Amino acid sequence: MVLTKMKTDSNLNYLIDGIINGEKRAIARTITKIENETDDYIDLLDQLYSRIGKAHRIGVTGPPGAGKSTFTNQLTKLYRSLGLTVGVIAVDPSSPFTGGAILGDRIRMKEVCSDPGVFIRSMATRGSMGGLVRQATEVADVLDASGKDVIIYETVGVGQIELDIMSAADTIIVMTVPDAGDVIQGMKAGLMEIGDIFVINKADLAGADRMKADLEYVLHLQKFNNGWNNKVWLAESRIGRGIKDIFDNAKEHFEFLKKNKILRQKQNQRIEERVRHLVNNHINQEFWSDERLAELQKLLKNSKNQISPYSIAGRLIGK
């Protein structure tokens, strides 16, 4: 991707108009452009940018088997019952053969996938250590520009520190289950540090109340700078138990962020990260000219492992 002077042709205008009108086909085509990093996708995002910033972006994460998909399905149904539109970005494990998402949209959320007020897209992690592809934020921007009130990121939840979600979401819901193991292990996985709301799903299982008490104790010991009071909720997503309480708490958190101007800080951090990525990518492509690539191959061929990579890099930079 090379940054060029932004332009808008008739094809882009067609997609932009479609997105603004909430047309699923236009949204889907634009997301495909983002995933494939086509030559014009930056132009599209640039033209849409003035329309983003209103949607509440919620991250749902946690270990495998915590019931994140079922929870997301129930939460989406609740938002829709109140007339709010929802975009869901379901981040799936990558296929080792195609690089595409293994789990399909309709399999994950078959109850709401045909709802005209819901747009669901599965995306492959493609090796992203944070559990969320960088492009998911750009996809969220498209959904935001299309008028979606709420955007939900559902991640693979492999237990590592999901820094991607911290920058991509406004409200982070961390899910676990009663038999997930020692709470302290959860802290080591980084999930305690990033969560705004904690949910113990499958609360009909033994040990749910004890785990809730343990989590609340750990949260009480931790120090939070922004003044938000983290809460722990019991839920049974399969039957919808506890979903309304979590919905209300997420809404409360969003209002807290706006009132304390923390939401603007989060949005600015997202902008900074995007700018850094764009600039770094541009510099990288500009640097690796055909001349420098040929020089690199020449140095590797003639060095016979006698020249260090540091010396080679220095020579290339000096050209």
Buried (B, 14 or more C-beta within 10 A) or exposed (E): BEBEEEEBEEEBEEBBEBBBEBBBEBBBBBBEBBBEEBEBBBBBBBBBEEBBEEBBBBBBBBBEBBBBBBBBBBBBBBBBEEEBBBBBBBBBBBEEEEEEBBBBBEEBBEEBBEBEBBBBBBBBBBEBEBBBBBBBBBBBBBBBBBBBBBBBBBBBBBBEBBBBBBBBBBBBBBBBBBEBEEBEEBBEBBBBEBBBBBBBBBBEEEBBEEBBEBBEEBBEEEEEEEEBEBBBBBBBBBEBBBBEBBBEBBEBBBEBBEEEEBBEEBBEEBEEBBEEEEEEBBEEEEEEEEEBEEBBEEBEEEEEEEEEEEEBEEBBEEE
